[in-house]
Amino acid sequence: MVILCHGGNDLLRRMDTRETARNLRAMISLIRENKAAVVLLAVPAPGLFLKPPALYREIADEMKVPLEEQVLKDVLSDGSLKGDLIHPNADGYKRVAGAVVQLLRKHGAVS
């Protein structure tokens, strides 16, 4: 299984979201071609509200990929869960891991 958490640097650089979406689709396809399952983590766009772009939901629906779209927003909006301005610390990553486990349970991948 691959946990795909991509797009943060693209968003910080204000890259065209269509290109980011194409890259995500290509990565998901490549992962599947190699017989691995994929879970997608939505990365929030920089800004006051840290909302993930709609492209994550669109790709997840289109490619039928489980999507976790809240945990990074929660972690990145809590200074006690960050190691610097944009990256989780150990406690933040524990929170992300817990959310991924919940997502896998919801989709029947783990009990």
N, C-alpha and C positions, 0 to 999 in steps of 0.2 A: 504494500500500500504506500502511496505517496501522498503526503499532506502538502498541497500546493498553496503557498502563501506568497504570491507574486504581485507586483504592481506598485508597491510603495515608492520605489525610486522613480518609476515612470510618473507617478502623480506629483512627487516633489519637483521633478524637472518640467512639469506641465506638458508632458508628452501627449500627443493626440490619443484620446481614449480609444479610438478605433484601432490604432496600432497596438495598444495594450491588450484590447480584446482579441485581436488576431493572434497575438503572442500566446495568450492564455489558451485559446482554442487549439493552437498548434501543440502546446505542451500537453494538454489533456489527451489529444489524439496520439501523441508519441508515447505517453504513459500507457494508454490502452493497447497500443500496438505491441508493447512489451509485456502485455498480460498482467499489468498491475492495476489495482483499484486506485481511484483518486478521490480525495476530499479537498474541497476548495475553501480557503479562508479569505474572506473579504477584507481588504485593506482600506481603512478610511482615507478619504481625501483630506489633505491639509486644510485647516480652517477652524473656525470657532466650534462647529458642531460635530466634527469628526465623523461625518456620514460616508459610508461606502458608496461609491458610484453605482448606478443602476446596472452597469455592465456585468457585475458579479452575479446578480440575480438572473439576468437575461441568459448568461452563459450556463449557469447551473440548471436553469429550466430547459434550455435548448439541448444541452448535452447530458441531461439527467445525471447530474453530479451532486452529491450531498454538499450543502453550503452552510458554513458557520459565518454569520454576518454581524454578530453583536460583540463577541468577546474582545476583539482587538480595539474596538471603540471604547469599551469599558476599561480595558487595561491602559490604553493610551491617554485616557482622560483622568487617570488617578496617578498623581506623581509618586505615590509610595510603591507603585508597581512598575516604575520605569528606572532604567539604569542611566539614561541620558534623556535628551529631549524627545527622541523618537524610537527608542528600543526598550522592550520590556526587560526587567531584571529577573532574577530567579523566581521571585514570587509571581511576577507577571506571567512568566512562561508556565508556571504551575497552573495558573488560572486558564491559560490557553489550552494546555494539555487536558485539563478537566472538561473544558467545553468540547474538545474533540472527542473525548470518551463519551460524553452525553450524546453527541451527534451520531457516533457509531452505534450506540445503544438504540437510539431512535430509529435507525435504519437497519437494525437487526444484525449488525456486523460483529458485535460483542454482546455478551450477556452480563 
